[in-house]
Amino acid sequence: MRRGAVNQPLQRMTRETSNIESVTGPDLSVDLAPNNLHHLRLANPVMIASGTFGYDGYGRGITQDMQLGRLGAVVPKTFTRLPREGNPEPRWYPKSFREAWEAGDTLFLNAIGLTNPGIEAGLRDVTPTWDDYRATVLLSFSADSVDEFAEMTAMADQGTGFQGIELNLSCPNVEDGSLFSHSAELTAQAVAAVRRSTKLPVIAKLAPNVPDITPIARSAADAGADALTISNTMPALHIDTQTRQPVLGNITGGLSGPGLRPISLNLVYQASKAVNVPIIGVGGIFSGEHAAEYILAGATAVQIGSANLVGLSAPWRILDEFKSWVAATGAASIAELSGSGRPEVSV
């Protein structure tokens, strides 16, 4: 990677490790932007979630033999308009997700605070190297206002190394303090501003802590989002009874891991009945069967998050397990399975 970038470069992937699966067996390919002229076709539905790509969110620790091109897509860490140092330490609980997982503790919290070099430096020093991955990569960014979303999109439209944009809408609007993803109106305004500024596929990532996800999902889709990612982490708190202090430096953080899965799964189920755009399910996926749950609930694809923090090889293992599950169902494609776990309601 160029001088000043966030992490060191991967060796260039070979064409043999590109985003191509075997032609035998079920068709695992999905299109996350079927209504977009450019489409966003993935060889399979397994993706890496933003913030969990390598040890720093930008791929540190990912090696050539991991073959990123085998996965459906990768979403590196979110960029903001200006650089951010992030929240005070400690930012993780527990300190080691791997040790906690092996010990049977599945309470995973984080309060990173979107540490990043800013989108200008990102587009100059980081994203151009993503072509080396020989994989589908999505740019994730977050903004403080509708105008800033438009500005960042215009900047991104001149960038390289990615094939689509994921909007992190779990951020406050500086004009009134409301989180974009808590308001159908603000969500629509942000998505529409981005949609006007680019022809790239646009994915809106929504928050879980809302009374009803369906009007927000509809507003994002109606405003031009090609797909939805559901969901971001759930606000949470944990206090150490020995020190009598919160375990995170920011006091509260985001709940991820197994505790988030039933919440996010329900949101995917509800939203998939309300919109006609693909949904990417994320939250607590640690196995191929967990991924299958999301597909059955109505998702088209899934993102692997906390499992990456337990072990960087998790997405490839989960992909192999998921492929075995699909083959065992006898289905010919993901389209046959998506939403098939939703019971039909008699009128």
Buried (B, 14 or more C-beta within 10 A) or exposed (E): BEEEBBBEEBEEBEEEBBBEBEEEEBBBBBBBBBBBEEBBBBBBBBBBBBBBBBBBBBBBEBEBEBBBBBBBBBBBBBBBBEBBEBBEEBBBBBEEBEEBBEEEEBBBBBBBBBBBBBBBBBBBBBBBBBBBBBBBBBBBBBBBBBEBBBBBBBBBEEBEBBBBBBBBBBBBBEEEEEBBBBBBEBBBBBBBBBBEBBEBBBBBBBBBBBEEBBBBBBBBBBBBBBBBBBBBBBBBEBEEEEEEEBBBBBEEBBBBBBBBBEBBBBBBBBBBBBBEBBBBBBBBBBBBEBBBBBBBBBBBBBBBBBBBBBEBEBBBBBBEBBBEBBEEEEBEEBBBBBBEBEEEEEE
